[in-house]
Amino acid sequence: MEQYFKDFQISFIHALRNLFPIVAVVVFFQFLILQQMPNDAMGMLIGLLIVAFGVALFLQGLELSIFPVGKSLSNQFAERGSAPLLVCFGFAIGFSAVIAEPALIAVAQQAQDISEGRIDAFTLRVLVATSVGFVTGLGVFRIIAGIPLHWIIVPGYILVVVATYFAPEEIVGLAYDSGGVTTNIVTVPLIAAMGIGLAASIRGRNPLRDGFGLVALAVMVPMISVQLYGIVVYSSSADTLSIASEAVTSEHSAPPHFLLKIFFDLASMLRDVLPIILTILFFQYLVLRRPLSNPARIVFGFSLVIVGLYAFVIGLKMGLFPIGNNMAEQLIHLDRVFFIYLFAFMIGFATTMAEPALLAIGKQAEEAAAGQINGNTIRYLVALGVAIGITIGVHRIISGGSMHYYVMTGYILVVFLTLLAPKFIVSLAYDLGGVTTSEVTVPLVTALGIGLASNIEGRNVLIDGFGLIAFASIFPIISVMIYAIVSDVIAKYHKVNL
């Protein structure tokens, strides 16, 4: 138990360190630019501490339960060498990891509240999780069969652009954000480890070229499915919206007792984690027919995951959402657009540099590339891409531009660069676009977009408020590919001249 407590302290300090860039940027703007204290500053601070506490518990629970069991299952399936089992396991892991993703929970709930019930939070999460499960299974098959990633990713993003052209404007920003938040605190380590491990275990596969790419696919397919969902939802009659709105109103009209509410919230978190538990039990006992190595530790770990998720959601409502809304409102009233752009750029760069998933992927890429890639250079390129992306996204909200044209242009550029970029960088670049939005960054950036749309006259919160996460996912792909193309051209030039 003492070791568990020490590990929790390390996780808590780590979570606080990830929050520090956000606090530093907010303090800088509050005292030097706005020269005022935010409303309910103490409540926001307590909320941030609760977020850190929740993330620490959540991570500790993952380390004790989901991660070791997931890695063990992957190794056992790889030893068996059964392609159908690996594909089925890929689907199950992709689905169960995403359905419990904290950032997706937050974004889906925001969408339901803003759309007055027309977009259902749970339906949205199941749809996104099913999409990720399907494409993870497809990605596993791609590695086994040796299919180049660009054969799938280029037609896939062409389909994304086509779906965007036909999708209602109310759903486009949310669809792209839903794709961006699927690859996060749970999904990235599991999916990336599965892909790299599988590529390393198959003769003729390159871990850098073939092992990466699962994360990229997990970002792409939800964008398509959510836009199709939006076409269905927004083609329904106004009566449906009215009924949904009444349902939402009646649901919140009589709040339950405080302790009863906590019980129901925890039960809801258990429901979120249950798919992962059922996936593990099914494959462990019914497919592999082997017992779990340490059931008591695994049960304890899952308990920490559930309590951590609950604390995380509470902290979001108290801390990160108010910070994003508050900063947006204050900066709009300052009536100096430059400072809004500066805040967006600084938040994007600072939070990305502290992103733990990016650190992990950068390290894995450096090891797999055998000297071709520098992990620190990748981090700076990705952070710059996120900062530029969020700034352009903020400009779209301020100027009132259509999300359709921005993202369609962005992904057309991505497809074009994919055809030009060195093949060894393509899979990694797409994966880096998916790991830039952390469990801390997503809620803050979402709240910033919603806050700006709420305080600018003529903006629709559902149409204009979502989409910043999409920009944070597109531009790192662009920045990394451009860097690789330029580096490749320079290397070839020196080779010719020598």
DASULUR-V336656 format. One record per pair of residues at least 6 apart in sequence whose C-alpha atoms are under 8 Angstrom apart, sorted by the first residue. I is the first residue (numbers start at 0). J is the second residue. Records with the same first field share a line. If there is no record, write none. Layout:
# DASULUR-V336656
I: J + J
This chain:
# DASULUR-V336656
6: 59
7: 55 + 56 + 59
8: 55
10: 54 + 55 + 56 + 58 + 59
11: 51 + 52 + 54 + 55 + 56
13: 55
14: 51 + 52 + 54 + 55
15: 48 + 51
16: 353
17: 350 + 353 + 354 + 439
18: 47 + 51 + 350 + 439
20: 346 + 349 + 350 + 353
21: 346 + 349 + 350
24: 342 + 345 + 346
25: 326
28: 34 + 342
29: 35 + 36 + 37
30: 36
33: 329 + 330 + 333
37: 325
38: 325
42: 317 + 318
43: 317 + 318 + 319 + 321 + 322
44: 318
45: 314 + 317 + 318
46: 313 + 314 + 315 + 316 + 317 + 318 + 319
47: 314 + 315 + 317 + 318 + 319
48: 314
49: 310 + 311 + 313 + 314
50: 310 + 311 + 312 + 313 + 314 + 315 + 318
51: 311
52: 307 + 310 + 311
53: 306 + 307 + 308 + 309 + 310 + 311 + 314
54: 307 + 308 + 311
55: 307
56: 303 + 304 + 306 + 307
57: 303 + 304 + 305 + 306 + 307 + 308
58: 304
59: 300 + 303 + 304
60: 299 + 300 + 301 + 302 + 303 + 304
61: 185 + 300 + 301 + 304
62: 300
63: 296 + 297 + 299 + 300 + 301
64: 296 + 297 + 298 + 299 + 300 + 301
65: 275 + 297 + 300 + 301
66: 189
68: 279
69: 189 + 279
70: 189 + 192 + 193
72: 282 + 283
73: 85 + 193
76: 84 + 85
77: 85 + 197 + 200
82: 140 + 143
85: 136 + 139
86: 135 + 136 + 137 + 139 + 140
87: 136
88: 136 + 282
89: 132 + 135 + 136 + 139
90: 131 + 132 + 133 + 134 + 135 + 136
91: 132 + 278
92: 132 + 189 + 275 + 278
93: 128 + 129 + 131 + 132 + 133 + 135 + 136 + 186 + 190
94: 128 + 129 + 130 + 131 + 132 + 133 + 274
95: 128 + 132 + 272 + 274 + 275 + 278
96: 128 + 185 + 186 + 275
97: 103 + 124 + 127 + 128 + 131 + 181 + 182 + 185 + 186
98: 124 + 125 + 127 + 128 + 271 + 272 + 274
99: 271 + 272
100: 181 + 183 + 184 + 185 + 186
101: 308 + 311 + 312 + 438
102: 180 + 181 + 183 + 437 + 438 + 441 + 442
103: 124 + 177 + 180 + 181
104: 120 + 124
105: 312 + 442
106: 177 + 442 + 445
107: 119 + 120 + 121 + 123 + 124
108: 120
110: 118 + 119 + 120 + 173 + 461
111: 117 + 118 + 119 + 120
113: 460 + 461
114: 461
115: 240 + 243 + 244 + 247
116: 240 + 243 + 244 + 246 + 247
117: 232 + 239 + 240 + 243 + 244
118: 232
123: 225
126: 221 + 224 + 225
127: 177 + 178 + 181 + 221 + 224 + 225
128: 181
130: 217 + 220 + 221 + 224
131: 181 + 216 + 217 + 218 + 220 + 221
134: 213 + 216 + 217 + 220
135: 190 + 213 + 216 + 217
138: 212 + 213 + 216
139: 194 + 213
141: 147 + 148
142: 194 + 197 + 198 + 204 + 209 + 210
143: 197 + 198 + 201
145: 204 + 209
147: 209
148: 209 + 212 + 425 + 426
149: 417 + 425
152: 216
153: 414 + 417
155: 219 + 220
156: 219 + 410 + 414
157: 411 + 414
158: 223
159: 219 + 222 + 223
160: 406 + 407 + 410 + 411
162: 223 + 226 + 227
163: 171 + 226 + 403 + 407
164: 403
165: 230
166: 226 + 227 + 229 + 230
167: 226 + 229 + 230 + 233
168: 402 + 403 + 462
169: 229 + 461 + 462
170: 225 + 226 + 229 + 461 + 462
171: 226 + 402 + 403 + 462 + 466
172: 402 + 462 + 463 + 464 + 465 + 466 + 467 + 469
173: 465 + 466
174: 221 + 222 + 223 + 225 + 226
175: 221 + 222 + 466 + 468 + 469
176: 465 + 466 + 467 + 468 + 469
177: 221 + 222 + 225
178: 217 + 218 + 219 + 220 + 221 + 222 + 469
179: 218 + 433 + 436 + 468 + 469 + 472
180: 218 + 433 + 436 + 437 + 441 + 468
181: 217 + 218
182: 214 + 217 + 218 + 433 + 434 + 436
183: 356 + 433 + 434 + 436 + 437 + 438
184: 356 + 437 + 438
187: 214 + 356 + 434
188: 356
190: 213 + 214
191: 210 + 211 + 213 + 214 + 360
194: 209 + 210 + 211 + 212 + 213
195: 206 + 207 + 209 + 210 + 211
196: 206 + 210
197: 210
198: 204 + 205 + 206 + 209 + 210
199: 205 + 206 + 210
206: 367
207: 364 + 367 + 368 + 423 + 424 + 426 + 427
208: 422 + 423 + 424 + 425 + 426 + 427
209: 426
211: 426 + 427 + 430
212: 426 + 427 + 429 + 430
213: 430
214: 429 + 430 + 433 + 434
215: 426 + 429 + 430 + 431 + 432 + 433
218: 433
254: 260
264: 309
265: 305 + 306 + 309
268: 305 + 306 + 308 + 309
269: 305
272: 301 + 304 + 305
282: 288
283: 289 + 290 + 291
284: 290
315: 442
319: 439 + 442 + 443 + 446
320: 442 + 443 + 446
321: 446
322: 443 + 446
323: 443 + 444 + 445 + 446 + 447 + 450
324: 446 + 447 + 449 + 450 + 451
325: 450
326: 447
327: 339 + 447 + 448 + 450 + 451 + 454
328: 450 + 451 + 454
330: 336 + 338 + 339
331: 339 + 451 + 454 + 455
339: 393
340: 390 + 393 + 394
341: 390
343: 386 + 389 + 390 + 393
344: 386 + 387 + 389 + 390
345: 386
346: 386
347: 382 + 383 + 385 + 386 + 387 + 389 + 471
348: 382 + 383 + 385 + 386
349: 382
350: 440
351: 357 + 381 + 382 + 385 + 435 + 436
352: 378 + 379 + 382
354: 435 + 436 + 437
356: 434 + 435 + 437
357: 378 + 431 + 434 + 435
358: 374 + 378
360: 431
361: 373 + 374 + 375 + 377 + 378
362: 374
364: 372 + 374 + 427
365: 371 + 372 + 373 + 374
377: 479
380: 475 + 478 + 479
381: 431 + 432 + 435 + 475 + 476 + 478 + 479
382: 435 + 475
383: 475 + 478
384: 471 + 474 + 475 + 476 + 477 + 478
385: 435 + 470 + 471 + 472 + 474 + 475
386: 471
387: 471 + 474
388: 467 + 470 + 471 + 472 + 473 + 474 + 475
389: 467 + 468 + 470 + 471
391: 470
392: 466 + 467 + 470
393: 448 + 467
395: 401 + 402
396: 448 + 451 + 452 + 458 + 463 + 464
397: 451 + 452 + 455
399: 458 + 463
402: 463 + 466
406: 469 + 470
409: 473 + 474
410: 473
412: 477
413: 473 + 476 + 477
416: 477 + 480 + 481
417: 425 + 480
419: 484
420: 480 + 481 + 483 + 484
421: 483 + 484 + 487
424: 480 + 483
425: 480
428: 475 + 476 + 479 + 480
429: 476
431: 475 + 476
432: 471 + 472 + 473 + 474 + 475 + 476
433: 472
435: 471 + 472
436: 468 + 471 + 472
441: 468
444: 467 + 468
445: 464 + 465 + 467 + 468
448: 463 + 464 + 465 + 466 + 467
449: 460 + 461 + 463 + 464 + 465
450: 464
451: 464
452: 458 + 459 + 460 + 463 + 464
453: 459 + 460 + 464
